[in-house]
Amino acid sequence: MDTPIALTDQQMLTVTEVARRLSPHLRGQYLQTVANLLSDVVVGDASVHRAAHRAVQMIEISAWQSSQRRDLKVIDGTV
């Protein structure tokens, strides 16, 4: 089992506020990404802020790439 990451109330608020940018179905993946990004750093307000925003970027890019692949399958008739 992975070790839990201890966040202050303010740090948790940062993570949850940033998560609101994402569709609800992507938020679990977002939280896992935040945890992964924080696993190798000293956890502080700045590192949580960076990890939260970086995770959203990573999830948004991944979701966009997935949609592009689906669109290409429809265009070339492989769906």
PDB file of N, CA, C and O in Angstrom:
ATOM      1  N   MET A   1       0.842  -1.189   0.000  1.00  0.00           N
ATOM      2  CA  MET A   1       0.000   0.000   0.000  1.00  0.00           C
ATOM      3  C   MET A   1       0.880   1.242   0.000  1.00  0.00           C
ATOM      4  O   MET A   1       1.915   1.274   0.666  1.00  0.00           O
ATOM      5  N   ASP A   2       0.474   2.260  -0.742  1.00  0.00           N
ATOM      6  CA  ASP A   2       1.219   3.507  -0.809  1.00  0.00           C
ATOM      7  C   ASP A   2       1.069   4.287   0.492  1.00  0.00           C
ATOM      8  O   ASP A   2       0.056   4.189   1.184  1.00  0.00           O
ATOM      9  N   THR A   3       2.096   5.060   0.804  1.00  0.00           N
ATOM     10  CA  THR A   3       2.062   5.896   1.993  1.00  0.00           C
ATOM     11  C   THR A   3       1.189   7.115   1.724  1.00  0.00           C
ATOM     12  O   THR A   3       1.374   7.788   0.710  1.00  0.00           O
ATOM     13  N   PRO A   4       0.239   7.412   2.612  1.00  0.00           N
ATOM     14  CA  PRO A   4      -0.592   8.612   2.414  1.00  0.00           C
ATOM     15  C   PRO A   4       0.259   9.882   2.478  1.00  0.00           C
ATOM     16  O   PRO A   4       1.291   9.923   3.148  1.00  0.00           O
ATOM     17  N   ILE A   5      -0.185  10.893   1.782  1.00  0.00           N
ATOM     18  CA  ILE A   5       0.493  12.185   1.801  1.00  0.00           C
ATOM     19  C   ILE A   5      -0.300  13.101   2.729  1.00  0.00           C
ATOM     20  O   ILE A   5      -1.503  13.290   2.548  1.00  0.00           O
ATOM     21  N   ALA A   6       0.378  13.662   3.714  1.00  0.00           N
ATOM     22  CA  ALA A   6      -0.278  14.571   4.654  1.00  0.00           C
ATOM     23  C   ALA A   6      -0.317  15.978   4.057  1.00  0.00           C
ATOM     24  O   ALA A   6       0.721  16.555   3.733  1.00  0.00           O
ATOM     25  N   LEU A   7      -1.520  16.517   3.919  1.00  0.00           N
ATOM     26  CA  LEU A   7      -1.693  17.876   3.411  1.00  0.00           C
ATOM     27  C   LEU A   7      -2.393  18.715   4.470  1.00  0.00           C
ATOM     28  O   LEU A   7      -3.239  18.220   5.214  1.00  0.00           O
ATOM     29  N   THR A   8      -2.035  19.977   4.526  1.00  0.00           N
ATOM     30  CA  THR A   8      -2.746  20.904   5.398  1.00  0.00           C
ATOM     31  C   THR A   8      -4.112  21.187   4.794  1.00  0.00           C
ATOM     32  O   THR A   8      -4.375  20.842   3.643  1.00  0.00           O
ATOM     33  N   ASP A   9      -4.978  21.818   5.577  1.00  0.00           N
ATOM     34  CA  ASP A   9      -6.297  22.189   5.050  1.00  0.00           C
ATOM     35  C   ASP A   9      -6.162  23.097   3.834  1.00  0.00           C
ATOM     36  O   ASP A   9      -6.884  22.932   2.851  1.00  0.00           O
ATOM     37  N   GLN A  10      -5.248  24.048   3.895  1.00  0.00           N
ATOM     38  CA  GLN A  10      -5.049  24.973   2.767  1.00  0.00           C
ATOM     39  C   GLN A  10      -4.536  24.237   1.528  1.00  0.00           C
ATOM     40  O   GLN A  10      -4.971  24.528   0.414  1.00  0.00           O
ATOM     41  N   GLN A  11      -3.620  23.290   1.709  1.00  0.00           N
ATOM     42  CA  GLN A  11      -3.099  22.518   0.582  1.00  0.00           C
ATOM     43  C   GLN A  11      -4.198  21.651  -0.023  1.00  0.00           C
ATOM     44  O   GLN A  11      -4.289  21.529  -1.245  1.00  0.00           O
ATOM     45  N   MET A  12      -5.027  21.052   0.816  1.00  0.00           N
ATOM     46  CA  MET A  12      -6.131  20.237   0.310  1.00  0.00           C
ATOM     47  C   MET A  12      -7.137  21.109  -0.440  1.00  0.00           C
ATOM     48  O   MET A  12      -7.696  20.688  -1.452  1.00  0.00           O
ATOM     49  N   LEU A  13      -7.363  22.314   0.055  1.00  0.00           N
ATOM     50  CA  LEU A  13      -8.244  23.251  -0.635  1.00  0.00           C
ATOM     51  C   LEU A  13      -7.687  23.595  -2.016  1.00  0.00           C
ATOM     52  O   LEU A  13      -8.436  23.673  -2.990  1.00  0.00           O
ATOM     53  N   THR A  14      -6.390  23.798  -2.096  1.00  0.00           N
ATOM     54  CA  THR A  14      -5.752  24.067  -3.390  1.00  0.00           C
ATOM     55  C   THR A  14      -6.006  22.924  -4.356  1.00  0.00           C
ATOM     56  O   THR A  14      -6.399  23.154  -5.500  1.00  0.00           O
ATOM     57  N   VAL A  15      -5.787  21.697  -3.908  1.00  0.00           N
ATOM     58  CA  VAL A  15      -5.967  20.519  -4.761  1.00  0.00           C
ATOM     59  C   VAL A  15      -7.420  20.400  -5.219  1.00  0.00           C
ATOM     60  O   VAL A  15      -7.677  20.143  -6.395  1.00  0.00           O
ATOM     61  N   THR A  16      -8.362  20.585  -4.311  1.00  0.00           N
ATOM     62  CA  THR A  16      -9.770  20.429  -4.686  1.00  0.00           C
ATOM     63  C   THR A  16     -10.266  21.575  -5.564  1.00  0.00           C
ATOM     64  O   THR A  16     -11.065  21.354  -6.474  1.00  0.00           O
ATOM     65  N   GLU A  17      -9.802  22.789  -5.303  1.00  0.00           N
ATOM     66  CA  GLU A  17     -10.197  23.921  -6.145  1.00  0.00           C
ATOM     67  C   GLU A  17      -9.692  23.745  -7.572  1.00  0.00           C
ATOM     68  O   GLU A  17     -10.427  24.004  -8.525  1.00  0.00           O
ATOM     69  N   VAL A  18      -8.468  23.317  -7.725  1.00  0.00           N
ATOM     70  CA  VAL A  18      -7.906  23.106  -9.064  1.00  0.00           C
ATOM     71  C   VAL A  18      -8.632  21.960  -9.768  1.00  0.00           C
ATOM     72  O   VAL A  18      -8.813  21.997 -10.985  1.00  0.00           O
ATOM     73  N   ALA A  19      -9.046  20.949  -9.013  1.00  0.00           N
ATOM     74  CA  ALA A  19      -9.750  19.798  -9.598  1.00  0.00           C
ATOM     75  C   ALA A  19     -11.069  20.191 -10.240  1.00  0.00           C
ATOM     76  O   ALA A  19     -11.546  19.493 -11.135  1.00  0.00           O
ATOM     77  N   ARG A  20     -11.659  21.272  -9.811  1.00  0.00           N
ATOM     78  CA  ARG A  20     -12.953  21.701 -10.369  1.00  0.00           C
ATOM     79  C   ARG A  20     -12.872  22.044 -11.846  1.00  0.00           C
ATOM     80  O   ARG A  20     -13.896  22.099 -12.527  1.00  0.00           O
ATOM     81  N   ARG A  21     -11.677  22.273 -12.343  1.00  0.00           N
ATOM     82  CA  ARG A  21     -11.513  22.545 -13.783  1.00  0.00           C
ATOM     83  C   ARG A  21     -11.803  21.310 -14.624  1.00  0.00           C
ATOM     84  O   ARG A  21     -12.093  21.420 -15.816  1.00  0.00           O
ATOM     85  N   LEU A  22     -11.724  20.140 -14.008  1.00  0.00           N
ATOM     86  CA  LEU A  22     -11.857  18.888 -14.742  1.00  0.00           C
ATOM     87  C   LEU A  22     -13.263  18.315 -14.630  1.00  0.00           C
ATOM     88  O   LEU A  22     -13.984  18.576 -13.667  1.00  0.00           O
ATOM     89  N   SER A  23     -13.632  17.537 -15.626  1.00  0.00           N
ATOM     90  CA  SER A  23     -14.883  16.788 -15.545  1.00  0.00           C
ATOM     91  C   SER A  23     -14.787  15.807 -14.377  1.00  0.00           C
ATOM     92  O   SER A  23     -13.707  15.291 -14.090  1.00  0.00           O
ATOM     93  N   PRO A  24     -15.900  15.549 -13.707  1.00  0.00           N
ATOM     94  CA  PRO A  24     -15.860  14.643 -12.555  1.00  0.00           C
ATOM     95  C   PRO A  24     -15.234  13.279 -12.848  1.00  0.00           C
ATOM     96  O   PRO A  24     -14.564  12.714 -11.984  1.00  0.00           O
ATOM     97  N   HIS A  25     -15.442  12.744 -14.049  1.00  0.00           N
ATOM     98  CA  HIS A  25     -14.896  11.421 -14.343  1.00  0.00           C
ATOM     99  C   HIS A  25     -13.369  11.412 -14.460  1.00  0.00           C
ATOM    100  O   HIS A  25     -12.765  10.340 -14.467  1.00  0.00           O
ATOM    101  N   LEU A  26     -12.738  12.578 -14.551  1.00  0.00           N
ATOM    102  CA  LEU A  26     -11.277  12.661 -14.640  1.00  0.00           C
ATOM    103  C   LEU A  26     -10.614  12.960 -13.295  1.00  0.00           C
ATOM    104  O   LEU A  26      -9.387  12.931 -13.194  1.00  0.00           O
ATOM    105  N   ARG A  27     -11.394  13.241 -12.284  1.00  0.00           N
ATOM    106  CA  ARG A  27     -10.826  13.705 -11.013  1.00  0.00           C
ATOM    107  C   ARG A  27     -10.065  12.628 -10.246  1.00  0.00           C
ATOM    108  O   ARG A  27      -9.103  12.948  -9.546  1.00  0.00           O
ATOM    109  N   GLY A  28     -10.458  11.390 -10.354  1.00  0.00           N
ATOM    110  CA  GLY A  28      -9.708  10.309  -9.702  1.00  0.00           C
ATOM    111  C   GLY A  28      -8.310  10.192 -10.291  1.00  0.00           C
ATOM    112  O   GLY A  28      -7.326  10.053  -9.564  1.00  0.00           O
ATOM    113  N   GLN A  29      -8.235  10.248 -11.605  1.00  0.00           N
ATOM    114  CA  GLN A  29      -6.943  10.215 -12.291  1.00  0.00           C
ATOM    115  C   GLN A  29      -6.112  11.432 -11.903  1.00  0.00           C
ATOM    116  O   GLN A  29      -4.898  11.334 -11.727  1.00  0.00           O
ATOM    117  N   TYR A  30      -6.770  12.572 -11.772  1.00  0.00           N
ATOM    118  CA  TYR A  30      -6.099  13.805 -11.353  1.00  0.00           C
ATOM    119  C   TYR A  30      -5.483  13.642  -9.965  1.00  0.00           C
ATOM    120  O   TYR A  30      -4.314  13.971  -9.763  1.00  0.00           O
ATOM    121  N   LEU A  31      -6.258  13.138  -9.012  1.00  0.00           N
ATOM    122  CA  LEU A  31      -5.744  12.977  -7.653  1.00  0.00           C
ATOM    123  C   LEU A  31      -4.560  12.018  -7.610  1.00  0.00           C
ATOM    124  O   LEU A  31      -3.599  12.242  -6.874  1.00  0.00           O
ATOM    125  N   GLN A  32      -4.632  10.955  -8.399  1.00  0.00           N
ATOM    126  CA  GLN A  32      -3.509  10.008  -8.455  1.00  0.00           C
ATOM    127  C   GLN A  32      -2.277  10.691  -9.048  1.00  0.00           C
ATOM    128  O   GLN A  32      -1.160  10.463  -8.584  1.00  0.00           O
ATOM    129  N   THR A  33      -2.470  11.507 -10.046  1.00  0.00           N
ATOM    130  CA  THR A  33      -1.360  12.238 -10.661  1.00  0.00           C
ATOM    131  C   THR A  33      -0.739  13.219  -9.677  1.00  0.00           C
ATOM    132  O   THR A  33       0.484  13.322  -9.591  1.00  0.00           O
ATOM    133  N   VAL A  34      -1.575  13.941  -8.933  1.00  0.00           N
ATOM    134  CA  VAL A  34      -1.059  14.851  -7.909  1.00  0.00           C
ATOM    135  C   VAL A  34      -0.215  14.068  -6.903  1.00  0.00           C
ATOM    136  O   VAL A  34       0.893  14.483  -6.561  1.00  0.00           O
ATOM    137  N   ALA A  35      -0.733  12.949  -6.437  1.00  0.00           N
ATOM    138  CA  ALA A  35      -0.002  12.131  -5.462  1.00  0.00           C
ATOM    139  C   ALA A  35       1.330  11.658  -6.035  1.00  0.00           C
ATOM    140  O   ALA A  35       2.346  11.676  -5.340  1.00  0.00           O
ATOM    141  N   ASN A  36       1.330  11.244  -7.275  1.00  0.00           N
ATOM    142  CA  ASN A  36       2.577  10.798  -7.913  1.00  0.00           C
ATOM    143  C   ASN A  36       3.585  11.939  -8.014  1.00  0.00           C
ATOM    144  O   ASN A  36       4.775  11.747  -7.762  1.00  0.00           O
ATOM    145  N   LEU A  37       3.110  13.118  -8.380  1.00  0.00           N
ATOM    146  CA  LEU A  37       4.008  14.263  -8.500  1.00  0.00           C
ATOM    147  C   LEU A  37       4.578  14.684  -7.144  1.00  0.00           C
ATOM    148  O   LEU A  37       5.707  15.167  -7.068  1.00  0.00           O
ATOM    149  N   LEU A  38       3.802  14.502  -6.083  1.00  0.00           N
ATOM    150  CA  LEU A  38       4.259  14.886  -4.750  1.00  0.00           C
ATOM    151  C   LEU A  38       5.114  13.820  -4.074  1.00  0.00           C
ATOM    152  O   LEU A  38       5.743  14.084  -3.049  1.00  0.00           O
ATOM    153  N   SER A  39       5.138  12.632  -4.637  1.00  0.00           N
ATOM    154  CA  SER A  39       5.854  11.533  -3.971  1.00  0.00           C
ATOM    155  C   SER A  39       7.361  11.725  -3.927  1.00  0.00           C
ATOM    156  O   SER A  39       8.032  11.124  -3.088  1.00  0.00           O
ATOM    157  N   ASP A  40       7.901  12.547  -4.807  1.00  0.00           N
ATOM    158  CA  ASP A  40       9.353  12.722  -4.888  1.00  0.00           C
ATOM    159  C   ASP A  40       9.844  14.076  -4.397  1.00  0.00           C
ATOM    160  O   ASP A  40      11.013  14.412  -4.587  1.00  0.00           O
ATOM    161  N   VAL A  41       8.968  14.862  -3.768  1.00  0.00           N
ATOM    162  CA  VAL A  41       9.350  16.215  -3.362  1.00  0.00           C
ATOM    163  C   VAL A  41       8.995  16.443  -1.894  1.00  0.00           C
ATOM    164  O   VAL A  41       8.215  15.696  -1.304  1.00  0.00           O
ATOM    165  N   VAL A  42       9.576  17.474  -1.329  1.00  0.00           N
ATOM    166  CA  VAL A  42       9.175  17.919   0.003  1.00  0.00           C
ATOM    167  C   VAL A  42       7.828  18.615  -0.155  1.00  0.00           C
ATOM    168  O   VAL A  42       7.694  19.560  -0.933  1.00  0.00           O
ATOM    169  N   VAL A  43       6.841  18.143   0.583  1.00  0.00           N
ATOM    170  CA  VAL A  43       5.489  18.678   0.441  1.00  0.00           C
ATOM    171  C   VAL A  43       5.377  19.994   1.207  1.00  0.00           C
ATOM    172  O   VAL A  43       5.558  20.050   2.423  1.00  0.00           O
ATOM    173  N   GLY A  44       5.074  21.038   0.461  1.00  0.00           N
ATOM    174  CA  GLY A  44       4.845  22.370   1.021  1.00  0.00           C
ATOM    175  C   GLY A  44       3.819  23.070   0.160  1.00  0.00           C
ATOM    176  O   GLY A  44       3.372  22.521  -0.847  1.00  0.00           O
ATOM    177  N   ASP A  45       3.445  24.268   0.539  1.00  0.00           N
ATOM    178  CA  ASP A  45       2.415  24.990  -0.209  1.00  0.00           C
ATOM    179  C   ASP A  45       2.782  25.155  -1.681  1.00  0.00           C
ATOM    180  O   ASP A  45       1.945  24.947  -2.560  1.00  0.00           O
ATOM    181  N   ALA A  46       4.020  25.523  -1.947  1.00  0.00           N
ATOM    182  CA  ALA A  46       4.444  25.755  -3.336  1.00  0.00           C
ATOM    183  C   ALA A  46       4.463  24.455  -4.137  1.00  0.00           C
ATOM    184  O   ALA A  46       4.021  24.439  -5.286  1.00  0.00           O
ATOM    185  N   SER A  47       4.958  23.381  -3.562  1.00  0.00           N
ATOM    186  CA  SER A  47       5.026  22.116  -4.307  1.00  0.00           C
ATOM    187  C   SER A  47       3.630  21.556  -4.558  1.00  0.00           C
ATOM    188  O   SER A  47       3.385  20.959  -5.606  1.00  0.00           O
ATOM    189  N   VAL A  48       2.713  21.739  -3.613  1.00  0.00           N
ATOM    190  CA  VAL A  48       1.332  21.294  -3.822  1.00  0.00           C
ATOM    191  C   VAL A  48       0.679  22.117  -4.931  1.00  0.00           C
ATOM    192  O   VAL A  48      -0.012  21.569  -5.791  1.00  0.00           O
ATOM    193  N   HIS A  49       0.895  23.418  -4.911  1.00  0.00           N
ATOM    194  CA  HIS A  49       0.354  24.289  -5.956  1.00  0.00           C
ATOM    195  C   HIS A  49       0.865  23.858  -7.334  1.00  0.00           C
ATOM    196  O   HIS A  49       0.088  23.711  -8.278  1.00  0.00           O
ATOM    197  N   ARG A  50       2.172  23.661  -7.434  1.00  0.00           N
ATOM    198  CA  ARG A  50       2.764  23.235  -8.718  1.00  0.00           C
ATOM    199  C   ARG A  50       2.214  21.885  -9.161  1.00  0.00           C
ATOM    200  O   ARG A  50       1.853  21.708 -10.324  1.00  0.00           O
ATOM    201  N   ALA A  51       2.150  20.936  -8.233  1.00  0.00           N
ATOM    202  CA  ALA A  51       1.680  19.594  -8.574  1.00  0.00           C
ATOM    203  C   ALA A  51       0.217  19.618  -9.009  1.00  0.00           C
ATOM    204  O   ALA A  51      -0.153  18.937  -9.965  1.00  0.00           O
ATOM    205  N   ALA A  52      -0.608  20.383  -8.326  1.00  0.00           N
ATOM    206  CA  ALA A  52      -2.030  20.452  -8.667  1.00  0.00           C
ATOM    207  C   ALA A  52      -2.225  21.000 -10.076  1.00  0.00           C
ATOM    208  O   ALA A  52      -2.990  20.446 -10.865  1.00  0.00           O
ATOM    209  N   HIS A  53      -1.534  22.085 -10.384  1.00  0.00           N
ATOM    210  CA  HIS A  53      -1.685  22.696 -11.708  1.00  0.00           C
ATOM    211  C   HIS A  53      -1.040  21.854 -12.803  1.00  0.00           C
ATOM    212  O   HIS A  53      -1.572  21.759 -13.909  1.00  0.00           O
ATOM    213  N   ARG A  54       0.087  21.251 -12.505  1.00  0.00           N
ATOM    214  CA  ARG A  54       0.741  20.374 -13.494  1.00  0.00           C
ATOM    215  C   ARG A  54      -0.129  19.149 -13.775  1.00  0.00           C
ATOM    216  O   ARG A  54      -0.244  18.712 -14.920  1.00  0.00           O
ATOM    217  N   ALA A  55      -0.735  18.601 -12.733  1.00  0.00           N
ATOM    218  CA  ALA A  55      -1.591  17.425 -12.913  1.00  0.00           C
ATOM    219  C   ALA A  55      -2.776  17.742 -13.808  1.00  0.00           C
ATOM    220  O   ALA A  55      -3.131  16.936 -14.668  1.00  0.00           O
ATOM    221  N   VAL A  56      -3.396  18.908 -13.620  1.00  0.00           N
ATOM    222  CA  VAL A  56      -4.515  19.300 -14.491  1.00  0.00           C
ATOM    223  C   VAL A  56      -4.046  19.389 -15.936  1.00  0.00           C
ATOM    224  O   VAL A  56      -4.726  18.912 -16.845  1.00  0.00           O
ATOM    225  N   GLN A  57      -2.895  19.995 -16.146  1.00  0.00           N
ATOM    226  CA  GLN A  57      -2.365  20.090 -17.507  1.00  0.00           C
ATOM    227  C   GLN A  57      -2.167  18.701 -18.099  1.00  0.00           C
ATOM    228  O   GLN A  57      -2.537  18.457 -19.247  1.00  0.00           O
ATOM    229  N   MET A  58      -1.592  17.801 -17.331  1.00  0.00           N
ATOM    230  CA  MET A  58      -1.328  16.457 -17.826  1.00  0.00           C
ATOM    231  C   MET A  58      -2.624  15.719 -18.160  1.00  0.00           C
ATOM    232  O   MET A  58      -2.704  15.043 -19.186  1.00  0.00           O
ATOM    233  N   ILE A  59      -3.629  15.844 -17.310  1.00  0.00           N
ATOM    234  CA  ILE A  59      -4.909  15.166 -17.534  1.00  0.00           C
ATOM    235  C   ILE A  59      -5.630  15.774 -18.730  1.00  0.00           C
ATOM    236  O   ILE A  59      -6.194  15.048 -19.549  1.00  0.00           O
ATOM    237  N   GLU A  60      -5.615  17.093 -18.836  1.00  0.00           N
ATOM    238  CA  GLU A  60      -6.267  17.746 -19.979  1.00  0.00           C
ATOM    239  C   GLU A  60      -5.600  17.344 -21.296  1.00  0.00           C
ATOM    240  O   GLU A  60      -6.290  17.076 -22.279  1.00  0.00           O
ATOM    241  N   ILE A  61      -4.296  17.300 -21.324  1.00  0.00           N
ATOM    242  CA  ILE A  61      -3.585  16.883 -22.535  1.00  0.00           C
ATOM    243  C   ILE A  61      -3.913  15.439 -22.878  1.00  0.00           C
ATOM    244  O   ILE A  61      -4.171  15.111 -24.037  1.00  0.00           O
ATOM    245  N   SER A  62      -3.902  14.581 -21.871  1.00  0.00           N
ATOM    246  CA  SER A  62      -4.218  13.170 -22.098  1.00  0.00           C
ATOM    247  C   SER A  62      -5.642  12.995 -22.627  1.00  0.00           C
ATOM    248  O   SER A  62      -5.871  12.214 -23.550  1.00  0.00           O
ATOM    249  N   ALA A  63      -6.594  13.718 -22.046  1.00  0.00           N
ATOM    250  CA  ALA A  63      -7.983  13.628 -22.499  1.00  0.00           C
ATOM    251  C   ALA A  63      -8.115  14.140 -23.931  1.00  0.00           C
ATOM    252  O   ALA A  63      -8.833  13.552 -24.740  1.00  0.00           O
ATOM    253  N   TRP A  64      -7.423  15.231 -24.240  1.00  0.00           N
ATOM    254  CA  TRP A  64      -7.468  15.777 -25.603  1.00  0.00           C
ATOM    255  C   TRP A  64      -6.876  14.776 -26.600  1.00  0.00           C
ATOM    256  O   TRP A  64      -7.438  14.556 -27.673  1.00  0.00           O
ATOM    257  N   GLN A  65      -5.750  14.179 -26.242  1.00  0.00           N
ATOM    258  CA  GLN A  65      -5.123  13.208 -27.144  1.00  0.00           C
ATOM    259  C   GLN A  65      -6.037  12.004 -27.367  1.00  0.00           C
ATOM    260  O   GLN A  65      -6.129  11.492 -28.483  1.00  0.00           O
ATOM    261  N   SER A  66      -6.708  11.553 -26.317  1.00  0.00           N
ATOM    262  CA  SER A  66      -7.645  10.437 -26.460  1.00  0.00           C
ATOM    263  C   SER A  66      -8.786  10.792 -27.401  1.00  0.00           C
ATOM    264  O   SER A  66      -9.197   9.974 -28.224  1.00  0.00           O
ATOM    265  N   SER A  67      -9.294  12.008 -27.280  1.00  0.00           N
ATOM    266  CA  SER A  67     -10.390  12.415 -28.160  1.00  0.00           C
ATOM    267  C   SER A  67      -9.918  12.510 -29.608  1.00  0.00           C
ATOM    268  O   SER A  67     -10.667  12.190 -30.531  1.00  0.00           O
ATOM    269  N   GLN A  68      -8.684  12.947 -29.803  1.00  0.00           N
ATOM    270  CA  GLN A  68      -8.143  13.031 -31.158  1.00  0.00           C
ATOM    271  C   GLN A  68      -7.992  11.645 -31.773  1.00  0.00           C
ATOM    272  O   GLN A  68      -8.281  11.454 -32.955  1.00  0.00           O
ATOM    273  N   ARG A  69      -7.543  10.683 -30.981  1.00  0.00           N
ATOM    274  CA  ARG A  69      -7.416   9.309 -31.491  1.00  0.00           C
ATOM    275  C   ARG A  69      -8.779   8.741 -31.858  1.00  0.00           C
ATOM    276  O   ARG A  69      -8.919   8.076 -32.885  1.00  0.00           O
ATOM    277  N   ARG A  70      -9.795   9.001 -31.018  1.00  0.00           N
ATOM    278  CA  ARG A  70     -11.150   8.528 -31.337  1.00  0.00           C
ATOM    279  C   ARG A  70     -11.644   9.161 -32.631  1.00  0.00           C
ATOM    280  O   ARG A  70     -12.228   8.485 -33.478  1.00  0.00           O
ATOM    281  N   ASP A  71     -11.406  10.463 -32.779  1.00  0.00           N
ATOM    282  CA  ASP A  71     -11.848  11.152 -33.996  1.00  0.00           C
ATOM    283  C   ASP A  71     -11.166  10.572 -35.237  1.00  0.00           C
ATOM    284  O   ASP A  71     -11.810  10.411 -36.275  1.00  0.00           O
ATOM    285  N   LEU A  72      -9.891  10.262 -35.144  1.00  0.00           N
ATOM    286  CA  LEU A  72      -9.187   9.700 -36.293  1.00  0.00           C
ATOM    287  C   LEU A  72      -9.740   8.324 -36.637  1.00  0.00           C
ATOM    288  O   LEU A  72      -9.839   7.988 -37.817  1.00  0.00           O
ATOM    289  N   LYS A  73     -10.101   7.521 -35.649  1.00  0.00           N
ATOM    290  CA  LYS A  73     -10.672   6.211 -35.933  1.00  0.00           C
ATOM    291  C   LYS A  73     -12.001   6.340 -36.667  1.00  0.00           C
ATOM    292  O   LYS A  73     -12.307   5.546 -37.557  1.00  0.00           O
ATOM    293  N   VAL A  74     -12.780   7.333 -36.292  1.00  0.00           N
ATOM    294  CA  VAL A  74     -14.058   7.550 -36.962  1.00  0.00           C
ATOM    295  C   VAL A  74     -13.815   7.999 -38.397  1.00  0.00           C
ATOM    296  O   VAL A  74     -14.500   7.547 -39.314  1.00  0.00           O
ATOM    297  N   ILE A  75     -12.847   8.880 -38.595  1.00  0.00           N
ATOM    298  CA  ILE A  75     -12.555   9.403 -39.936  1.00  0.00           C
ATOM    299  C   ILE A  75     -12.052   8.305 -40.858  1.00  0.00           C
ATOM    300  O   ILE A  75     -12.478   8.212 -42.009  1.00  0.00           O
ATOM    301  N   ASP A  76     -11.141   7.470 -40.353  1.00  0.00           N
ATOM    302  CA  ASP A  76     -10.584   6.443 -41.242  1.00  0.00           C
ATOM    303  C   ASP A  76     -11.403   5.154 -41.268  1.00  0.00           C
ATOM    304  O   ASP A  76     -11.035   4.198 -41.951  1.00  0.00           O
ATOM    305  N   GLY A  77     -12.512   5.125 -40.528  1.00  0.00           N
ATOM    306  CA  GLY A  77     -13.429   3.995 -40.599  1.00  0.00           C
ATOM    307  C   GLY A  77     -13.040   2.789 -39.779  1.00  0.00           C
ATOM    308  O   GLY A  77     -13.569   1.704 -40.023  1.00  0.00           O
ATOM    309  N   THR A  78     -12.144   2.920 -38.820  1.00  0.00           N
ATOM    310  CA  THR A  78     -11.755   1.763 -38.015  1.00  0.00           C
ATOM    311  C   THR A  78     -12.652   1.557 -36.812  1.00  0.00           C
ATOM    312  O   THR A  78     -12.448   0.615 -36.045  1.00  0.00           O
ATOM    313  N   VAL A  79     -13.650   2.425 -36.629  1.00  0.00           N
ATOM    314  CA  VAL A  79     -14.585   2.254 -35.506  1.00  0.00           C
ATOM    315  C   VAL A  79     -15.795   1.514 -35.988  1.00  0.00           C
ATOM    316  O   VAL A  79     -16.714   1.259 -35.209  1.00  0.00           O
TER     317      VAL A  79
END
